[in-house]
Amino acid sequence: MKASAAQPGFLQAPRFRSYNKPLYRLAHWPIWIFVFFIAPGPLTFDLIERGFDARMILWLGVVLLGTAIAGWRGCLPGVEPKPYILRFTEDKPNPWYRRICYTAAWSDLISFAVLNFAGLSYATLTGEWRLRQIYERAYFPLAIALWICGLLGVLPRVRSSTKGEGTERRYFYGAVWAVCAAEPILGILWKTLPRTHGADIAKLVVFTGVLAGMGLAARLGWLPRTRPIVAGEWAISD
């Protein structure tokens, strides 16, 4: 059988974009604004409970200015002038800005999920809410511990090399999908359900169930950017 004319094209290396379009770069900026804006957890707790105040407006201004400068210089993931990683197993130095940004993101994801779970569990067991006290006493110790883990390069996507990106990105986006689905649902339940012991149990069950369900879906590769990676596979990774 004769080879088709299109066959040789499959033997060529895939073509990738050589630069990120301005709209693509701009679309990634709000992600990092949000990541750094919610980093001071107790202030974020006050924001959700009472709304904006002078402290949060000042902090938002600092974050906007800092991320704008970093983005303009191409020092935010996805806001770079061109893609940094083209291959999942590519052994390249992991720039400091990627390590800082993903450390901050991991800190947000883990800290808020763990503390909200702790608050729900405490309310379910005792019938009393101590979530504010939990945030005031435990948020920064937990966040600082995660920042140290990022500094030491023991968190996915914050290691000194990008060689494990193919697997590490699955962990990261799996966590993003799970927490970003569970937290808004918990917020809706918090606003709509009555303040009863039965409602507290329901919140805990739903919150835990969403985290577990989304985590399982990510593990199975059903969610975007969480599918199993083939060694040496080509891809563009932000």
N, C-alpha and C positions, 0 to 999 in steps of 0.2 A: 504494500500500500504506500502511495506517495505521501511524503510529509506535506502538510499544509503550509501555505505561505506565512501563516501567523505563528507557526511553531517556533522559529528562531527567537521571536520576541520573548518567549517564556524563559529562554536561557540567559537573558540579559538581567543585570542587576536592577532592582526596582528603582524608580525615580521618585525622589522626595522633594518637597518644597525647600528651596534654598533660603527662604526667609519667612517670618511670620507677618501676615498682613496686619496693618494698624488696627482693624476692627477685632481681629483675633486677640491681639495683645491687650486691647482695651477691655475686652470681655473678661479677661482673667484678673484684671485689677480689682474689681469689687470682691472677688473671692478672698484676696489677701487683706483687703480692708476689713472684712468681717472677721477673719481669723485673728487679727491683732486687736480689733476693737473689743471682742469679747474676752480677751486674755485675762484681764483683771476680774476674776469670777465674782467676788462679792459685789463689785460695782454693777456687773451685769445682772446679778440677782436683784439689786435695787431697781435697775432699769425695767426689768420685767414686772416687778411688783408695783412701782410707783411712777414709772415713765422717766423721761429725760430730765436731768437737772444740770446745773452749771458744771459739775465734775465730769459728767458724761459728754457734754458738749465740748469741753476743753480737751478731753481725751480723744474724741472723734477728730478734732482739728489736728492734733498731734499725729494721729494715725494717717489721716488723709495726706498730710504734708510728707511724712516719712515714706509712705508707700508710693506717693507720686514721684518723689526723688529717686527711689529705688527702681521704680518701673521705667522712668525716663532713661535711666542708666542701664536698663536691661538686667536688673538684679532682682527679679521676681520670677518664680517658675511660671512659664507660659507667657510671660511678658518680654522674654528675650527677643532680640532682633531676629534670631534664627533658632530652630530646634537644637537642643543640646545633645539629646540622646537619640540615635537613629537605630540602635540595635539593642535588644534586651540584654544580651550578655556582654555588651561592650565595656571593657575595663578602662574607664576614664576617671580622672579625679573628680570628686563630687564638690562643686563650688561651695563656698561658705554660705552664700545667700540661699541656696537650696537646702542646706543643712539647717539653717536658722528657721526658714519658713516651714519646713516639714516638721521640725521639732515643735514649733508653736502650734501647728495644726494637730499633731499627736497629743499635745498637752490639753488643748481644748476638747478634743474628742474623748479622751480617757477621763479627764477630771470631771467634766460635767456628767458623763454617763455614770461613773462610779459614785459620785456624791448624790446624784438624784436617786440612784438605786439604794444607797445607804439611807437616805431620808425616807424613802417609801417603805423600806424594810423596818425602820425604827417605828414609823407611824403604824404599820400593820401589827407589830409585836406589842407596842405599848399603848396605842390609841392616842398618842400625843405627837404633834408636829414639832420638830427641832431642826428643820431644814436650814433656816437662817444661821443658827448656831453652828451647824455642821459646816456650812460654807465659810463662815468667819474663822473657824478654828482649823479646818482641814484643807481648804482649797490651796493656799499657797505652799504648805509643806508638800502636798502631792504634786502640784505644778512644778515646784522647784526640783523635786526628785526627777521628774520627767525631763526638765531642762538639762539636768546633769547627765541623764541617760543620752540625750541628744548630743551633748558636748563630747561624751565618750564614744559616740558613734555606735550605740547598741540598739537604736531604733531603726525600723525599716525606712529606707530612703534617706537616711541621714549618715550613712557610713562614709568612710573616706573615699570609697570607690563606688562606681555605678554598676559594677559587674553583676550584682544580684538584683538589678532593677526589675527583671522579668517576673520574679517571684514577689519581691517586696511591694511592688505597685498593687498586686492583688490584695495583700494585707491592708494596705492603706485605703484603697478605694472600697474594700469590703467594710472597713470601719466607718468610712464616710457614709456609705449607703445606710448602714445599720443605725448609726447615731442620728443622722439627719432625718431619718424616718421616725425613729422612736421619740425624739425630743419634741417635735411639733405635736405629735399625737398626745403625748403626755400633757403638753400645754393646753390642748383642747379639752382633755378630760379634767384638768385642774380647774378650768373656767366653767365647765358645764355640769360636772357631777356635784352632788351635795357633799358637804364636809361630814361624812359618816364613816364609821369603821369599814362597813361593807364597800363603800366607794374607794377607800384607801386600798383595800385588797384588790379591787378591780383594776385600779391604776397600776399597781405593782405587777399583776398578772399580764396586763396588756403591754406594759413597758418592757418587761422581760421577754414576753413572747415575740414582740416586734424585733428586739435586738437579736434574739436567737434565730428567728425565721429569716431575717435579712442576712445574718451571718452564714446560715446554711446555704442560702441562695448564692451568696458570694463564693463560698467554698466550692460549690458545684459549677461556678462560672456562668451563672444565669444573668448576672448583672453586668452592665457596661464596665469594661476595663478589669474584670475579675476572672476572665476565662483562663484556663490552663495555658501556660506558655511553652512553646516548643523551643528547645535549645537552639540558639543561633538565629531565631526568627527575626525578620526585619520589622521595625515599627518606629513610629515617632512617639517619643515620650516627653511630656512636659515636666 
